[in-house]
Amino acid sequence: MAPRSSPVRVLLLARPRVAQLALVGTTAVGLAALAGCQVKHSDANLINGKKLFVSKCGSCHTLARASTKGNVGPNLDAAFQRDLQDGFGRDTIRGIVHDQIYNPARGTLMPARLVTGQSATDVAAYVAASAAKPGQDTGLLATAVQAPGAGTPAVEAGGSLEIDADPSGQLAYLTNKATAKPGSVTIKMANKSGIQHNIALEGNGAPASAASPIIASGVAQFHATLKPGSYTFYCQVDSHRQAGMVGTLVVK
């Protein structure tokens, strides 16, 4: 069945001021034209596309195969699912994504040209190949980006515990596990991502003051007196915890 001449359904999840992949009013003919707009390349590197998507786009967009859970902008799986069901091919999706990288919808939060040239081609190709596609990446794509929070557990030493933000831009710490001894501890977070993060504790009687300042780069820290038991560490920036920036600290 031929695709309907309806607007592409990337209008995404009606939130005021949310970045949208608009294309409102675009017909099927227009979408087909976009598919060939500067992106008909056979040399797209999906591995590079995944890495760049995670670091440049993942803090704002959910894409299941990339393990990103950002919700500032559209959920790309949901955004393209209906269009794929309606018969728009992945080459068309690729063209749409490439066009939006260079020309975001007016009035959205998405900056233009986060990536350009071959990098834009790679990102568009990865998103088009992955959006609304069941399962997980395999082969080299599966290991292109470390899973959020999968790093070596953080261990307190000499009264200092460092749990760093993921420098790639994922909404995660490098690890989601940490251990410490009871007593006075300085909890630090290095942030090289350029995205605002902090680190805070809750549970086991942790006071509301057990939180670092929010920073986009540098090192943030706070002091806490820890007693035996389990705490949750998390980022207090809106939606980051829900996206996966959370872990468990065991004190014993």
N, C-alpha and C positions, 0 to 999 in steps of 0.2 A: 504494500500500500504506500502510495506517495505521501511524503510528509505534508502536514497541513500548513497553510500559509499563515500561521499564527505567530505572534511575537515569540522570540526565543525565551524560554522560561528561566532566564537567569536573573529575574527580577528579585529575586532572592529575599525572602524571609524578612519581610517588612518590618524593618526597624528603622526609625528615623535616624538619619545621619550615618547609617551603615553604608559601607562601600558596596555598590551594586555593579554587576556586570551588565548593565542595562540593555542596550540594543532594543529598547521598547519600540514596537512598531515595525521592526525589521521583518520582511517577508522571507519565505523560503528561498526565493530567488536571490535576495540580498545575502542571505546566509551562505548560499552556495558560492556566491562571488567572494565572500570573505575567506572561504576555505582556500582559495588560491592566492590570497593576498600576501606575498612575500614569504610564504612559509612552505612552499613546495620544494623541500630539500630532502634528499635521501640520507644526508649525513648527520642527522640529529643524534646527539649523544644523550640517551635517556639517563645514564648514570650521572652525568654532569647536571642534567635537568633536574633530577631528584635532589641532588645536593644543594643546588641553587634555590629550588623551591622551598626546601626546609629552612634554609638560612635567611632567605629574603621574603618569603611569603607565608611560611607556616605559622608565624605568631598571629596572623590575622585570619587565616583560612583553615577549615577542616578539610583534610583529604586522607581518607582512611589508609590507603596504601603507603602514604608517606608518614603515617603515624602522627600527623599534626592535628591539633584540636583547637586552633584559634577560632574565636567567634566575633571578632571585630568586623570582619567582612563575611561574604557568603560562604556557606558550606558548599564546596564545589561538587561533592558527590550528589547532594540533593539538587543542586542547581542544574546539572546536566542530565540527570536521570530521565526526566520526562522527555527532553529533546531527543535523547537516544531512543527512547521507546517510540517516539513519533517518527523515527526513520532518519533523523539527521546523523550522518556518519561521523566518525571520529576525526576525519580530515577537516570537516566543517567545524567541529569543536576546537580543533587545533588553530584554525584561522581566527575564531572568535577570541580565544585566549591571547593569541599573538597581538591581535588588534587592541585588546584591552590593556596589555602591557604598555603599549605606546600611547594609547588614547583612552584613558579611563573615563567613565561617564562623568559628565560635568556635575560638580557639587558633591562628589564622593570623597572619602578619606584616602583613597588609593593614590599614591604619587605616581606620576608618569615615569617610564623608563627606569624602573628599578634594575632591570637588566636590559641589555641591548645587543644587537648583532647576533652572533652565533649563540650567545647565552640565552637570549630571548627565544630563539628557535628551539633550543634544548628544553627550556622550561615549558613552552607551549606544547611541545611533543610529549613530555612526560605527563602533564596534566591531562591532555587528551587521551593518552593511552591508559590512564589510571582512574579517571573520574567514574564513579558509579560502577566500578568493575569489581565483582565479588572476589574474595580470596586475598592473598598476600603476594607481594613481590617475591620473585624467586631468583636463583642464581646470583650474579653479581649485583643486581638491583637490590636484593634482600640485604646485602651487607654494605651498601653504598653509604648509609648513614647509621650511626649507632642508635640503637633503640633508646628512647628517653629514659633516663634514670638507671641505665644498665651498667654504669661504671662501678669501680671498686668501692665498697662501703667506706665511708669516712670514719676515721678513728681519732678520738681526742688524745692529745699528747701534751703533757706539761700544762694543762689547763686551757688549751686552745683546741677548738674544733672548727675545721673549715669545710663548708659545704658550698661548692661553687655553682653558679648558674651556668647552664649549657652555653658555651660561647658560639655555637652554630646558629642560635636564634630560636631553637625549639623552646617551648614553654615547659621547661623541666630543669631540674638540677642535674649535675653530672651523675649523681647517685641518689637513689631513694631510700638508702639505708645508712644509719650511723650509730656509733656506740660511744659511750663516755662513762667516766667514773663519777660518782657522786661528789658534789662540792661546787665551788665557784668555777665557772667555765666562760671563756670568751668565745662566742659563736660568730664566725666570719663567713662572708660570702663575697667572692670575687666575681665581678660581672664584666665580661668583655663583649657582650652581645650588642650593646647599643639600645637594647630594649629595657624599659624600666622594670626592675625587680626588687624584692627585698626578701628577707627570711625572718620568720616568726615562729614561735612555739605555742602550742596549746595542749591541754590535757595534763593530768597528774599534778594539778595545782599550779600550773604555770601562770604568772600574772599577765595582765594585759600589756604591761610594759616590756614583755619579752619579745621584742621585735626590733629589727634594724631599720634605719632610714631606707627609703626607696631611692634607688640610683639607677642610671642608665649605663654608667661605666665606673670602674674603680672598685673599691673594697668597702663594704658596709659591715658593721658589726654591732653586737650588744653583749652585755654581761648578764649571766643568770646563775642562780644557785640551784643546782639540780639535785633531786633526791631520787633514790632508786625507783625504777618503774619505766613506763613507756610514754613518750611524747610524740606528737605529730609536728613536723616542721613543714612550713608551706609559705607560698608567696601571697601577700595581701593585695597585690594589684588586681583590680577587677577582672574576674573570670580566669585568672591564671591557675588558681588552685583547681578549679573545675576542669581545666584543660590538661591537668596532670602534673603541675608543679607542686608536688607534695611527697612526703616520705615519712619514715618512722625512725625516731631516735630512742634507743634502748639504753638506759642508765643502770649500771650494775657494778 
